[in-house]
Amino acid sequence: MLQHDVIIVGGGLAGCRAAVEIARIDPSLNVAIVAKTHPIRSHSVAAQGGIAASLKNVDSHDSWEAHAFDTVKGSDYLADQDAVEILTREAPDVIIDLEHMGVLFSRLPDGRIAQRPFGGHSHERTCYAADKTGHAILHELVNNLRRNGVQVYEEWYVMRLILEDGQAKGIVMYHILDGKLEVVRAKAVMFATGGYGRVFNTTSNDFASTGDGLAMSAVAGIPLEDMEFVQFHPTGLYPVGVLISEAVRGEGAYLINSQGDRFMTNYAPSRMELAPRDITSRAIARELRAGRGIDLQGNAGGPFVYLDLRHMGREKIMSRVPFCWEEAHRLAGVDAVEQPIPVRPTAHYSMGGIPVNTDGRVRSSNSSLVDAFFAAGESACVSVHGANRLGSNSLLECVVYGKRTGASIANFVQNRKLPEVDEQFYLTQARNQIQGLLDQQGEYRINQVCQAFQDCMSQYCGVFRTEELMNEGLNKLQELQQQFSQIYLDDRGSLWNTEIIEALELRSIMIVGQTILTSAINRQESRGAHFREDYPQRDDSKFGQHTMAYYSPAGIDLDYLPVTMTMFEPQERKY
Ligand SMILES: Cc1cc2nc3c(=O)[nH]c(=O)nc-3n(C[C@H](O)[C@H](O)[C@H](O)COP(=O)(O)OP(=O)(O)OC[C@H]3O[C@@H](n4cnc5c(N)ncnc54)[C@H](O)[C@@H]3O)c2cc1C
């Protein structure tokens, strides 16, 4: 059996930052990262616009308190304010630390790190590396893994969390290359498995964002927090859904409807295109519904609106947002210097996730913690984003809480022994699960069921929600879950069998989707990204709390956890 002091699942920003911190604090610890992709192919690499911190390089009036207020207001008062305080206070130091590791941020003429405006932020505080910020940061972190002797298992798919008597003891993993199964035991297990954009049919996320870590935790009996809050990013490129970064609006681009109007005047007159994402996505969806969208012939009534950069001029476009220009050119055939880009909302970010405290320790209920289990990054919910995340706060969360969780793990494993694990038991179960999939004689292809499931989630649990719509969705979803036992695989081999991975991922998507829908049906109010047409107001007295969803094959039970309010009282949220 393989063993490490610490095993981290996920090679994105959160997992890598934690690993580096553990190795820095105690170089004698044996730390390993597992990822189903190469670490540099984690979705973090695709992050474009930037990372927020009140460095005050551009705006001397900025402060961590202002950043904290913007974040809490952006969250529609659902974020835990103690966690937000840590995030925003520690932000400037983690950015400087990244720079010392070698991250190449874009610069001001005087050599300091440049900062740009971003949606929902009241000051210019988003640091960036052109529109390839995630790329710049992740490359340096992965280099630092090597430098610090962290072992990397790349292209291994983790299929199970070993949790016994309230203690995380290890994982079971499958080697995509040759189908080999391994049990790994460890003194501490950390999940940094990223988001679940693939639950929806149109998403900015990569193919690996299937919510595996959430599903594995849920199956092990751990609650999932605030799953109803799914961020739809306003500007997904039509029709593929790939992201056109908010940095483009940060640099001055306009949103235009079929009548040529900058329609954001009607929705957020003071912030216009730089209103928070929930508000901007709803505004676009409303324009489309009202027939003021545009089609590919340029007529009214179509499925997208325009993102117009033309007034910015070639030089600014090419120096500040070159990657977005290239995406629009390559994927939609649009030259953004000359033509507006067709966009519509796309599933982008998971505000909810595995519930953790501010040391990254996973909660097993409102009042208890799982022993030896940690999580950070997009898969976790420490709740700094509440009901709606501000752009450029997620990379920040990965780095601040990745670092913090790493420090907390380095401390935790001192004087701990490796747990006893029955290797044969877990290997047999995993082997049976894989063999069961290979032997299944069903009538559906994986892709058929997956597509139907993603369509169902997008149709019944998208930007606008009602009880009737979501109940219909839940019924459809249960029918589709039945079909999972009737899928068949064409590939029955063990070498690079991506169909097995797709089948395991489909299982994750289904568990996560069911949790989202159930949590959403039961939140009878509108807050942040969760908009109920049948309950259009925020209801603090009943729902000023976090949803905790406990999954079991028989159904999902819900409980509610109070929000931590230390700094700001809830107010009406206007921009
Ligand atoms: C297109 C795009 C642009 C973005 N731009 C910005 C931005 O400018 N600013 C900002 O703040 N945020 C941005 N975000 C959000 C931000 O990038 C992510 O929230 C963040 O990078 C997530 O990092 P992570 O470490 O939590 O997970 P990820 O980077 O998603 O990494 C997840 C890791 O887990 C591994 N994994 C998952 N499941 C398994 C399994 N079963 N077995 C083994 N390994 C597994 C994966 O292989 C991967 O290594 C953007 C997101 C997208 C999609």
Ligand as a Chemical Component Dictionary entry (heavy atoms), coordinates in Angstrom:
data_LIG
# 
_chem_comp.id                   LIG 
_chem_comp.type                 NON-POLYMER 
_chem_comp.pdbx_formal_charge   0 
_chem_comp.three_letter_code    LIG 
# 
loop_
_chem_comp_atom.comp_id 
_chem_comp_atom.atom_id 
_chem_comp_atom.alt_atom_id 
_chem_comp_atom.type_symbol 
_chem_comp_atom.charge 
_chem_comp_atom.model_Cartn_x 
_chem_comp_atom.model_Cartn_y 
_chem_comp_atom.model_Cartn_z 
_chem_comp_atom.pdbx_ordinal 
LIG C1  C1  C 0 -12.231 30.227 -17.720 1  
LIG C2  C2  C 0 -12.103 30.627 -16.275 2  
LIG C3  C3  C 0 -11.520 31.838 -15.945 3  
LIG C4  C4  C 0 -11.391 32.214 -14.610 4  
LIG N1  N1  N 0 -10.823 33.419 -14.323 5  
LIG C5  C5  C 0 -10.659 33.762 -13.018 6  
LIG C6  C6  C 0 -10.004 34.977 -12.678 7  
LIG O1  O1  O 0 -9.525  35.728 -13.534 8  
LIG N2  N2  N 0 -9.876  35.294 -11.369 9  
LIG C7  C7  C 0 -10.347 34.481 -10.370 10 
LIG O2  O2  O 0 -10.197 34.814 -9.202  11 
LIG N3  N3  N 0 -10.958 33.315 -10.682 12 
LIG C8  C8  C 0 -11.123 32.930 -11.969 13 
LIG N4  N4  N 0 -11.733 31.751 -12.260 14 
LIG C9  C9  C 0 -12.062 30.825 -11.175 15 
LIG C10 C10 C 0 -10.783 30.143 -10.691 16 
LIG O3  O3  O 0 -9.921  29.955 -11.772 17 
LIG C11 C11 C 0 -11.043 28.789 -10.055 18 
LIG O4  O4  O 0 -12.061 28.886 -9.113  19 
LIG C12 C12 C 0 -9.796  28.262 -9.356  20 
LIG O5  O5  O 0 -8.687  28.316 -10.223 21 
LIG C13 C13 C 0 -10.006 26.841 -8.863  22 
LIG O6  O6  O 0 -8.784  26.321 -8.413  23 
LIG P1  P1  P 0 -8.745  24.965 -7.600  24 
LIG O7  O7  O 0 -7.335  24.756 -7.206  25 
LIG O8  O8  O 0 -9.752  24.981 -6.535  26 
LIG O9  O9  O 0 -9.218  23.849 -8.642  27 
LIG P2  P2  P 0 -8.751  23.511 -10.148 28 
LIG O10 O10 O 0 -7.750  24.429 -10.675 29 
LIG O11 O11 O 0 -10.010 23.317 -10.910 30 
LIG O12 O12 O 0 -8.033  22.109 -9.965  31 
LIG C14 C14 C 0 -8.731  20.924 -9.626  32 
LIG C15 C15 C 0 -7.730  19.797 -9.567  33 
LIG O13 O13 O 0 -8.365  18.638 -9.034  34 
LIG C16 C16 C 0 -8.043  17.524 -9.821  35 
LIG N5  N5  N 0 -9.131  16.542 -9.662  36 
LIG C17 C17 C 0 -10.470 16.760 -9.694  37 
LIG N6  N6  N 0 -11.126 15.601 -9.504  38 
LIG C18 C18 C 0 -10.186 14.645 -9.351  39 
LIG C19 C19 C 0 -10.224 13.237 -9.144  40 
LIG N7  N7  N 0 -11.380 12.564 -9.064  41 
LIG N8  N8  N 0 -9.058  12.555 -9.056  42 
LIG C20 C20 C 0 -7.870  13.208 -9.160  43 
LIG N9  N9  N 0 -7.772  14.537 -9.354  44 
LIG C21 C21 C 0 -8.918  15.232 -9.449  45 
LIG C22 C22 C 0 -7.898  18.075 -11.228 46 
LIG O14 O14 O 0 -7.147  17.214 -12.035 47 
LIG C23 C23 C 0 -7.165  19.385 -10.923 48 
LIG O15 O15 O 0 -5.798  19.147 -10.790 49 
LIG C24 C24 C 0 -11.866 31.363 -13.585 50 
LIG C25 C25 C 0 -12.436 30.154 -13.918 51 
LIG C26 C26 C 0 -12.581 29.790 -15.242 52 
LIG C27 C27 C 0 -13.251 28.489 -15.548 53 
# 
loop_
_chem_comp_bond.comp_id 
_chem_comp_bond.atom_id_1 
_chem_comp_bond.atom_id_2 
_chem_comp_bond.value_order 
_chem_comp_bond.pdbx_ordinal 
LIG C1  C2  SING 1  
LIG C2  C3  SING 2  
LIG C2  C26 DOUB 3  
LIG C3  C4  DOUB 4  
LIG C4  N1  SING 5  
LIG C4  C24 SING 6  
LIG N1  C5  DOUB 7  
LIG C5  C6  SING 8  
LIG C5  C8  SING 9  
LIG C6  O1  DOUB 10 
LIG C6  N2  SING 11 
LIG N2  C7  SING 12 
LIG C7  O2  DOUB 13 
LIG C7  N3  SING 14 
LIG N3  C8  DOUB 15 
LIG C8  N4  SING 16 
LIG N4  C9  SING 17 
LIG N4  C24 SING 18 
LIG C9  C10 SING 19 
LIG C10 O3  SING 20 
LIG C10 C11 SING 21 
LIG C11 O4  SING 22 
LIG C11 C12 SING 23 
LIG C12 O5  SING 24 
LIG C12 C13 SING 25 
LIG C13 O6  SING 26 
LIG O6  P1  SING 27 
LIG P1  O7  DOUB 28 
LIG P1  O8  SING 29 
LIG P1  O9  SING 30 
LIG O9  P2  SING 31 
LIG P2  O10 DOUB 32 
LIG P2  O11 SING 33 
LIG P2  O12 SING 34 
LIG O12 C14 SING 35 
LIG C14 C15 SING 36 
LIG C15 O13 SING 37 
LIG C15 C23 SING 38 
LIG O13 C16 SING 39 
LIG C16 N5  SING 40 
LIG C16 C22 SING 41 
LIG N5  C17 SING 42 
LIG N5  C21 SING 43 
LIG C17 N6  DOUB 44 
LIG N6  C18 SING 45 
LIG C18 C19 SING 46 
LIG C18 C21 DOUB 47 
LIG C19 N7  SING 48 
LIG C19 N8  DOUB 49 
LIG N8  C20 SING 50 
LIG C20 N9  DOUB 51 
LIG N9  C21 SING 52 
LIG C22 O14 SING 53 
LIG C22 C23 SING 54 
LIG C23 O15 SING 55 
LIG C24 C25 DOUB 56 
LIG C25 C26 SING 57 
LIG C26 C27 SING 58 
# 
